[in-house]
Amino acid sequence: MKKIPRDITGPELVRALRVLGYSQVRQDGSHIRLSTLQGGQNHVTVPNHRPIKVGTLRAILSGIANHHQVTVEVLLEQLDL
């Protein structure tokens, strides 16, 4: 079972999510908005923090995993995190 990383930054997560077709739509202050059409339209907001708090990262990854119908562990492997 792969654990959620504790030291990932916002820009690192944005780069990793490109694998799933996410691209930056806009940035408002310290929050980056991403969208994908892969598996249907989905939007996610990533805080541009160094590092992202574990609870926040878990919530973001859970939403993305639900959209792509995979577990968080599978998602972490797909994203190579």
C-alpha positions in Angstrom: 0.0 0.0 0.0 1.5 3.3 -1.1 1.3 6.2 1.4 0.3 9.7 0.5 3.6 11.8 0.2 4.2 14.3 2.8 6.5 16.6 0.9 4.8 17.3 -2.4 4.4 20.9 -3.5 1.6 22.4 -5.5 3.6 22.8 -8.7 4.8 19.2 -8.4 1.2 17.9 -8.1 0.2 20.1 -11.1 3.0 18.5 -13.2 2.1 15.0 -12.0 -1.6 15.5 -12.9 -0.7 16.1 -16.6 -0.5 12.3 -16.9 -4.3 12.2 -16.5 -4.9 15.0 -19.0 -5.2 17.9 -16.4 -4.1 21.3 -17.6 -4.0 24.6 -15.9 -7.1 26.8 -16.6 -6.3 29.7 -14.3 -4.5 30.8 -11.2 -6.2 32.9 -8.6 -3.7 34.0 -5.9 -2.2 30.9 -4.4 -4.7 28.4 -5.9 -4.2 26.7 -9.3 -7.4 25.5 -11.1 -7.0 22.5 -13.3 -9.4 20.8 -15.7 -9.5 17.5 -17.7 -11.9 16.0 -20.2 -10.5 12.5 -19.7 -13.2 10.3 -18.2 -15.6 13.2 -18.4 -15.1 16.8 -17.4 -13.5 17.3 -14.0 -12.1 20.3 -12.3 -9.7 20.4 -9.3 -8.1 23.3 -7.3 -4.6 22.8 -6.1 -3.0 25.1 -3.5 0.3 26.5 -4.6 1.9 25.7 -1.2 5.2 24.1 -0.3 4.4 21.5 0.9 0.7 20.8 0.5 -0.8 19.7 3.9 -1.4 16.0 4.0 -5.1 16.3 4.7 -5.6 18.7 1.9 -3.6 16.5 -0.5 -5.7 13.4 0.6 -8.9 15.3 -0.2 -7.7 16.4 -3.6 -6.4 12.9 -4.5 -9.6 11.3 -3.2 -11.7 13.5 -5.5 -9.5 12.7 -8.5 -9.5 9.0 -7.7 -13.3 9.0 -7.5 -13.6 10.8 -10.9 -11.3 8.3 -12.6 -12.9 5.3 -10.7 -9.7 4.1 -9.1 -8.4 3.9 -5.5 -6.0 6.5 -4.1 -3.2 3.9 -4.1 -3.7 3.2 -7.8 -3.8 6.9 -8.5 -0.5 7.5 -6.6 1.1 4.8 -8.8 -0.3 6.3 -12.0 1.0 9.7 -11.0 4.3 8.2 -9.8 4.1 10.0 -6.4 
